């Protein structure tokens, strides 16, 4: 069964390396590079809607009965792509940061500060500031992040962070658009994740007619790195079981 993976902000397909070998034993995996990184091209202008179309185009190219997994910003791209393709079997979204009224995500002025760091050539500063102040990554996970095999690719993609955060800040989730999206959907949430991720996942669960939430105990936003066996187990359990029974 095909499985398409969509990485989050500042990432690239290489962010999935800790879980790829295990996933590839069960699925035919397509780990994409989103716009502006890796082997994917870019454009002088940026619109988040083009990202939705990109993901749908990959799913359509793979064919029928495709499983789609999106992480963080990539989760929003995967969610919106689900409305643009008839070929989905199942959908997995790991902490898509849907804006929820009254639950702030961005500290005041942080996007401008990220842009200033980028303009000064401090790509590492862009990444660490984003992870520390926006994702609220704890110190031990930040250390792991900075020494991970995927970090060089993240440095190379640092220029995409400010533009994606501005696009995300302007994005508005409209629950009514998804009331007929009956694709079986797994919503993954770290048990120790910041409140805005929990609010986003619960909002999405209430909007989707065929979804369930699974909490990853003791984890936050990067369980692929901090608990890869747990992450893979939950993905495989959901995708290998009878979906009609899973979501009761």
TANOR-V404858 format. One record per pair of residues at least 6 apart in sequence whose C-alpha atoms are under 6 Angstrom apart, sorted by the first residue. I is the first residue (numbers start at 1). J is the second residue. Records with the same first field share a line. If there is no record, write none. Layout:
BEGIN
I: J / J
END
This chain:
BEGIN
1: 27
2: 27 / 28 / 29 / 66
3: 28 / 29 / 67 / 68
4: 29 / 30 / 31 / 68
5: 31 / 69 / 70
6: 70 / 74
7: 71 / 74
8: 71 / 72 / 73 / 74
9: 73
10: 154 / 157 / 158 / 161
11: 154
12: 33
13: 31 / 32 / 33
14: 150
15: 150
19: 228
33: 40
35: 41 / 42
36: 42
37: 157
52: 77 / 80 / 81
55: 81
56: 81 / 84 / 85
64: 87
65: 87 / 88 / 89
66: 87 / 88 / 89
67: 88 / 89 / 90 / 91
68: 91
69: 91 / 92 / 93
70: 78 / 93
71: 93 / 94
72: 95 / 96
73: 96
75: 93 / 96
76: 96
90: 183 / 184 / 185
91: 185
92: 185 / 186 / 187
93: 187
94: 187 / 188
95: 189 / 197
97: 197 / 200
98: 200
103: 196
106: 134
111: 162
114: 126
115: 162
117: 126
123: 155 / 158
131: 137
175: 207
179: 208
182: 209 / 210
184: 210 / 211
185: 211
186: 211 / 212
187: 213
188: 213 / 214
189: 215
190: 215 / 216 / 219 / 220
191: 215 / 216 / 217 / 218 / 219
192: 218 / 219 / 220
193: 220
205: 211
224: 231
END
